Amino acid sequence: MENVAVIGASPREDRYSNKAMRMLAEYGHNPIPVAPGYREIEGKKVYQKLDDIPERIDTVTLYLGPARQEAVIQDIIRLAPKRVIFNPDTENKEAAKQLQKAGIKVTEACTLVLLRTGQY
């Protein structure tokens, strides 16, 4: 089981970040929502920032557009997960370079598709 930080998690069931939370749990992973402004999503405590999470994070899946990623990228580098998944519309070449330089694997793909197709 992987601990997966879902950055940009939403309580709205129609949002892909919420679908990812549910599907990660369904596939046996531990999704950890990171979203300022919420206390709980899908029955899980929401963390305001990555640094607040007490567990070791294996994967970060991003649901934040590039314009809102700058501060988060430095937090991710400090956290040093094995990989970061840039979901559709979150791709950011400069951020990806920074992460790769820090030794973090970068994947541009949909978390939902990766899970469904056995590529996660």
C-alpha positions, 0 to 999 in steps of 0.5 A: 500500500502506498501513501499518496498525497492528493494535492488539490483534493476536492470534496466535490464528487464530480472533480477528478481529484475526488475520483482519484481519492476514491479510486486510490482507496479502492485499489488499496492505497492510502490517499491523503488529501492536501487542500487548504480550506477543507477539514475532511474529504472522503472521510479522511483528514485534510492537510493544509500543506505537505509538511503537515503530513506525518506519514511518509509519502510515496507518490504525489498526484497533482490536481493544481494548475501550473499557476498555483504550483510554485510554492508546492514544488519546493515542498514536494522536493523537501518531502522527496517522494518516489514520484509525482504524477502531473494529471491532465492540465497540471503539466509543468515542464519547469517544475518537472525539471526541478523534480527530476533534478532532485531525483524524483520520478515525474509522470505525466498521466491521469491517475485514474487511467494508470490505476484502471490499466494496471500501470500505477 
